């Protein structure tokens, strides 16, 4: 049986041990960097054929869309921001509720972080009107200043999915009969470069995304000399 002194020693050892574990974790985290993805490095199944040979300098293309408040939103709204993008539809009853729940989790996790934003693109713009997006945003607590739910021209959105974010494995022209459905979340840095891909229905992958966001933030903190 432990004496009082024995319990004190065990307590001190535990504090030292777990302090060491946390120090090692944060030193390791601080030393890590995330890859910068270009089209040639990705699975060809998710890369439009016109871009499969692009080996450097890939960035998210300029865009102009309408958010849940009926306001125009462009790439300029994400200047100097890290952000996470996905593609969904309000009437989906399979993967989308899980994805939106995880995106809500991320928005809450980084609620006070002014350098981080989120954007969800509807893949069914012919149905997902601004009022529907607004109602969906309310359901998931999406504040437009933090998390934009956007609609717009279908071809424009589908080109973004296939030629900028590389979020889907299907081919198509964004026409009337075209339809995409993907669980992918995409991490984008302040220079609009691709830094990671995650299954938005899998909480463990979102755990990894949270860690990767912290790694990316550390990269910028080092650049700024902090």
Helices and strands as residue ranges (DSSP letters): H 4-31, G 39-41, G 44-46, G 49-51, E 64-66, E 72-74, G 75-78, E 82-88, H 96-109, E 116-122, H 130-139, E 147-150, H 154-159, I 160-164, E 184-188, E 194-199, H 203-223
